[in-house]
Every structure is written in C-alpha cells, then in structure tokens.
Amino acid sequence: MSKPVSKSRKFVKSLLQVLFVLLVLFLVRAYMQRDVVSGMAPAISAHLLDGKAIELSQYQGTPVLLHFWASWCGICRVEEKGIDAIATDYPVITVAMQSGDKAAISTYLQQQGLGFPVVADPDGQLASRYGVRAVPASFIIDANGQIRFVELGYTTETGLRLRLWLTGLL
C-alpha cells in the first residue's frame, strides 16, 4: 500500500516544475539575445521606400520603436497590423530584412494594407549592426537614444505600447 502524497509535497513539486520552465525560458531568451546591442542605439541614416531620408537621431526627445521584420516571416505577419497601429501614435521605423528590393517590399505593403515607414535592408547589414539574427525583433529606444527594451519573437501591440509608454516616463 502506497502512502498518499501530501498537499504541500505536491505544491513543492509543482513549484519546482514552474521554476524549471521559467529557467529554461530565461536561458533560451538570453541565448537568443547574446549578440543584440544594448546601451546607445547605433545610428541609422537611410532612405525609406518612398526615397525620404530618415535618421534615428531625428527622434531625439521622444521614444521610438525600431522594428525588424521580413515579408517571408509568418510571425511578422501576425504582428504587422499592431505595428501599423502603433505607427499612428508613436514614431516607428521598420526595417524589412532580406525581403527583396524596394519594389517587392512596396508591393507586399500594399497587398497587406500597411502604411508604416520602411527601410529596405536587402543584405541584412543594418540588422547585423543591431545584432539581429532572426525576425521579428523590436527595440524601444528612449528620448536620449538609449535602447531600453528588446523583444525577439512575437510581441503584442499592447506589450509594445506599454514599453513605449514606460520609456516615455524614464
């Protein structure tokens, strides 16, 4: 006859399982972000798809979302409407990493009904300056050009808005 397991023992076992899962998630996240830049955001001086010049420094004094994505990325497609909505309320620069030439990216944006500003990064050079190896990748940059938050993988619109708002308070 086996002894019944006490409630406190079950609780401890469950707690240890949760802590293990959290540890694994933390380690995976740390591994994914190992090459991502931190501190002062690298300068961006580029042209949007419409030919307009854009620089990260022009947003000095306000939080900005820098979002790396790709037209071939399924997770990016899930996020893109949220990024487009954020762009109506906050400064947003998006970088289309390895998504073809300007014409292909423009066609994609038109088909998806998206209007956020886009810099083409066909060879991934801009992405590599930020240590981005996979998309989507979002950087929240504060009013002084410091990277405050980095999110790799899927992030909700609400989560990005909250981070932008918090960054505005700093």
C-alpha positions as CSV (number, residue, x, y, z in Angstrom):
1,M,0.0,0.0,0.0
2,S,1.4,3.3,-1.1
3,K,1.4,6.4,1.1
4,P,-0.7,9.3,-0.1
5,V,1.3,12.3,-1.3
6,S,0.7,15.4,0.9
7,K,-0.7,18.6,-0.5
8,S,2.5,20.5,0.5
9,R,4.7,18.0,-1.3
10,K,2.5,18.3,-4.5
11,F,2.8,22.1,-4.2
12,V,6.6,22.0,-3.9
13,K,6.8,19.6,-6.9
14,S,4.6,21.9,-9.0
15,L,6.5,25.0,-7.9
16,L,9.8,23.3,-8.9
17,Q,8.4,22.4,-12.3
18,V,7.3,26.0,-12.9
19,L,10.7,27.3,-11.8
20,F,12.4,24.9,-14.1
21,V,10.3,26.1,-17.1
22,L,11.0,29.7,-16.2
23,L,14.7,29.0,-16.0
24,V,14.7,27.3,-19.4
25,L,12.8,30.2,-20.9
26,F,15.2,32.7,-19.4
27,L,18.2,30.7,-20.7
28,V,16.7,30.5,-24.2
29,R,16.0,34.2,-24.2
30,A,19.5,35.0,-23.0
31,Y,20.9,32.8,-25.8
32,M,18.8,34.5,-28.5
33,Q,19.8,38.0,-27.3
34,R,23.5,37.2,-26.9
35,D,24.6,39.3,-29.9
36,V,21.9,42.0,-29.7
37,V,23.2,45.5,-29.0
38,S,22.4,47.3,-25.8
39,G,23.1,50.8,-24.5
40,M,23.3,53.6,-27.1
41,A,21.4,52.6,-30.2
42,P,23.6,52.5,-33.3
43,A,23.0,55.4,-35.7
44,I,20.6,54.9,-38.6
45,S,20.9,57.0,-41.7
46,A,18.9,55.5,-44.5
47,H,16.1,56.1,-47.1
48,L,12.6,54.9,-46.7
49,L,10.9,53.1,-49.6
50,D,9.5,56.4,-50.9
51,G,13.0,57.9,-51.0
52,K,12.6,60.1,-48.0
53,A,15.8,60.3,-45.8
54,I,15.4,59.1,-42.3
55,E,17.8,59.2,-39.3
56,L,17.2,57.7,-35.9
57,S,18.6,60.9,-34.3
58,Q,15.6,62.9,-35.7
59,Y,13.5,61.4,-33.0
60,Q,15.7,62.7,-30.2
61,G,13.4,63.7,-27.3
62,T,10.7,61.0,-27.8
63,P,10.6,57.2,-27.5
64,V,10.8,55.3,-30.8
65,L,10.1,51.8,-31.9
66,L,12.7,50.3,-34.2
67,H,11.2,47.1,-35.6
68,F,13.0,44.5,-37.8
69,W,10.7,42.2,-39.8
70,A,10.6,40.3,-43.1
71,S,7.9,39.7,-45.7
72,W,8.6,35.9,-45.6
73,C,8.2,35.7,-41.7
74,G,5.0,34.2,-40.5
75,I,5.3,35.6,-37.0
76,C,5.9,39.1,-38.5
77,R,2.6,38.8,-40.4
78,V,0.8,38.2,-37.1
79,E,2.4,41.4,-35.6
80,E,2.2,43.7,-38.6
81,K,-1.2,45.2,-38.0
82,G,-0.2,46.0,-34.4
83,I,3.0,47.7,-35.6
84,D,0.9,49.7,-38.2
85,A,-1.5,50.8,-35.4
86,I,1.4,51.9,-33.2
87,A,2.9,53.9,-36.0
88,T,-0.2,56.2,-35.8
89,D,0.7,57.1,-32.2
90,Y,4.4,56.8,-31.9
91,P,7.5,57.3,-34.1
92,V,8.2,53.9,-35.7
93,I,11.0,52.9,-38.1
94,T,10.7,49.4,-39.5
95,V,13.4,47.6,-41.3
96,A,12.5,44.9,-43.9
97,M,15.3,42.5,-43.6
98,Q,16.1,40.3,-46.6
99,S,12.7,40.8,-48.1
100,G,13.7,41.7,-51.7
101,D,14.1,45.1,-53.4
102,K,12.1,48.2,-52.7
103,A,9.5,47.4,-55.4
104,A,8.9,43.9,-53.9
105,I,8.5,45.3,-50.4
106,S,6.2,48.1,-51.6
107,T,4.0,45.6,-53.3
108,Y,3.9,43.5,-50.1
109,L,2.9,46.5,-48.0
110,Q,0.2,47.5,-50.5
111,Q,-1.2,44.0,-50.6
112,Q,-1.3,43.8,-46.7
113,G,-2.7,47.4,-46.4
114,L,0.2,48.6,-44.3
115,G,1.4,52.2,-44.1
116,F,4.3,52.1,-41.6
117,P,7.6,53.6,-42.7
118,V,10.1,51.0,-44.1
119,V,13.8,50.9,-44.7
120,A,14.8,48.1,-47.0
121,D,17.7,46.0,-45.7
122,P,18.2,43.5,-48.6
123,D,21.5,42.1,-47.4
124,G,20.9,42.4,-43.6
125,Q,23.7,44.9,-43.0
126,L,21.5,47.2,-40.8
127,A,20.1,44.2,-38.9
128,S,23.6,42.9,-38.2
129,R,24.6,46.3,-36.7
130,Y,21.9,45.7,-34.1
131,G,22.8,42.0,-33.7
132,V,19.6,40.9,-35.2
133,R,19.8,37.3,-36.5
134,A,16.1,36.5,-36.6
135,V,12.9,38.4,-37.0
136,P,10.8,39.9,-35.6
137,A,13.0,42.0,-33.4
138,S,11.8,45.1,-31.7
139,F,13.9,47.8,-30.0
140,I,12.3,50.5,-27.8
141,I,14.7,53.5,-27.8
142,D,14.3,56.3,-25.3
143,A,14.4,60.1,-25.9
144,N,18.2,60.1,-25.5
145,G,19.0,57.3,-27.9
146,Q,19.4,54.5,-25.3
147,I,17.9,51.1,-26.0
148,R,15.5,50.4,-23.1
149,F,13.7,47.2,-24.2
150,V,14.5,44.5,-26.8
151,E,11.9,41.9,-27.8
152,L,12.7,39.0,-30.0
153,G,9.9,36.9,-31.5
154,Y,6.2,37.7,-31.2
155,T,5.2,40.6,-29.1
156,T,1.7,42.0,-28.7
157,E,0.7,45.5,-29.7
158,T,-0.3,46.2,-26.1
159,G,3.1,45.0,-24.8
160,L,5.0,47.3,-27.2
161,R,2.7,50.2,-26.4
162,L,3.3,49.7,-22.7
163,R,7.0,49.6,-23.2
164,L,6.9,52.8,-25.3
165,W,4.8,54.5,-22.6
166,L,7.1,53.3,-19.8
167,T,10.1,54.5,-21.8
168,G,8.5,58.0,-22.1
169,L,8.3,58.1,-18.3
170,L,12.0,57.5,-17.8
